[in-house]
Amino acid sequence: QRDALIVRSTIDLAHSLGLKVTAEGVETATTFQLLAAMGCDAIQGFHTGRPMAPAALESWLAERAVVAA
């Protein structure tokens, strides 16, 4: 509860200053969903992808562009 309050307050503060918020270290779908519900603008972490070589990143991005279209 306390952690969630700190995160929500941080997101709200950033938004009130006109900033976008990116959460780092997001490893699970549950965490992603909680952050999205709190208004977090973007995430990065193992939930979206593991570290990869540039060529693998190009393929990964291309696959997601097709899905998003």
C-alpha positions in Angstrom: 0.0 0.0 0.0 2.7 2.5 1.0 4.8 1.7 -2.1 1.8 2.1 -4.3 1.1 5.5 -2.7 4.7 6.6 -3.4 4.5 5.5 -7.0 1.2 7.1 -7.7 2.4 10.4 -6.0 5.5 10.4 -8.2 3.5 9.8 -11.3 1.1 12.6 -10.4 3.9 15.0 -9.6 5.6 14.4 -12.9 2.4 14.8 -14.8 1.6 18.1 -13.0 5.0 19.3 -14.1 4.2 18.4 -17.7 6.6 15.4 -17.8 6.1 11.8 -19.1 6.8 8.9 -16.8 8.8 5.8 -17.7 9.0 3.0 -15.1 12.1 0.9 -15.1 12.5 -2.7 -14.0 9.0 -3.8 -14.8 9.2 -7.6 -14.8 5.6 -8.9 -14.6 2.3 -8.3 -16.3 0.8 -7.5 -12.9 3.2 -4.7 -12.3 2.6 -3.4 -15.8 -1.1 -3.3 -15.2 -0.8 -1.6 -11.9 1.4 1.1 -13.4 -0.9 1.6 -16.4 -3.8 2.0 -13.9 -1.8 4.7 -12.1 -1.2 6.6 -15.4 2.4 5.6 -16.0 3.2 6.6 -19.6 5.8 3.9 -20.5 7.6 1.0 -19.1 10.9 -0.8 -19.6 12.1 -4.1 -18.2 12.1 -7.8 -18.6 8.3 -7.8 -19.1 8.7 -6.2 -22.5 12.0 -7.8 -23.5 15.4 -9.0 -22.3 18.6 -7.3 -23.4 19.4 -8.2 -27.0 21.8 -7.5 -29.8 21.0 -4.8 -32.3 20.0 -7.2 -35.1 17.6 -9.0 -32.7 16.1 -5.7 -31.6 15.4 -4.8 -35.2 13.5 -8.1 -35.7 11.7 -7.7 -32.4 10.6 -4.2 -33.3 9.5 -5.3 -36.8 7.3 -8.1 -35.3 5.6 -5.6 -33.0 5.0 -3.1 -35.8 3.0 -5.7 -37.7 1.0 -6.6 -34.6 0.3 -2.9 -33.8 -0.8 -2.2 -37.4 
